[in-house]
Amino acid sequence: MTGNDGIERRWTIGELAKATGVTIRTLYHYDEIGLVRAGERTASGHRRYTEADLRQLYRVRALRGLGLSLEEIANVLRRPADDLTAMRDLLGAQLAELELQSARMAQLKTKIGGLLGLLDQSVMPDPEDFMTALEEISVYETYFGQEIRDHLAQRRIQLGEDTLRDLRAEWLVLLKEAHQHMLAGTPVDDPQVQAVTARWTAMAAAIQSGDEQRDEQFDERLKAAGTAWWRDNSAGVSAEVSRQIEWLDADGLPAILDYLQRAVIWAREHESGE
């Protein structure tokens, strides 16, 4: 930020506070503990902040926003402020945190959209309607920890609304086909059932793919959380789904999913030709 005369700009503490939104009191504190010290002083002792000081302040505020304590920040800042690799790493971490916040906002948007959907159904829904929606949110957060909720929110953003809409449509098609085979008493090893099962498995793979950050332990936690949620809430979920699908009764969904699961297990046991 060198001026036309080739001289670097300097900021007073008041100018820096106004430009960055950091209070003068905070800047004094950062100076006292050695995080961001004014690079220069006037003859009368007034602080003058340089461009290097400004970069240092950016690093401090970015790291603070990532949840680091001032002591932890001090350890990170041992690398010079003009180190390009260090700055790139910091900006990458900050961008990742912003993407995570965006995913959380998308989750919140979905929750609020659900409540607005209640309002669209009548002038003012009964308090019980709002309680039901809030209870559903509470149940979801009880079974799925923040890490899993963040993962699910990020995956939703990665897939996009168009893909999710297509996957929901495919889910309904496969559910209905499996339901018809189940009612007909078709064995799970029947080629037609196995064809449906293969498409079901491929759909699940499409939802899960594209996330290289996951590990086996995370997958196990996600599976355990989903299993526990379904075990404790399957009756209510099935009743709600049956209200939205005219051909499905309240007991139908668990039966269909069990039928598909048995077909998946059979396919796995025989995929190596056993």
Disulfide bonds with the S-S distance in Angstrom:
none
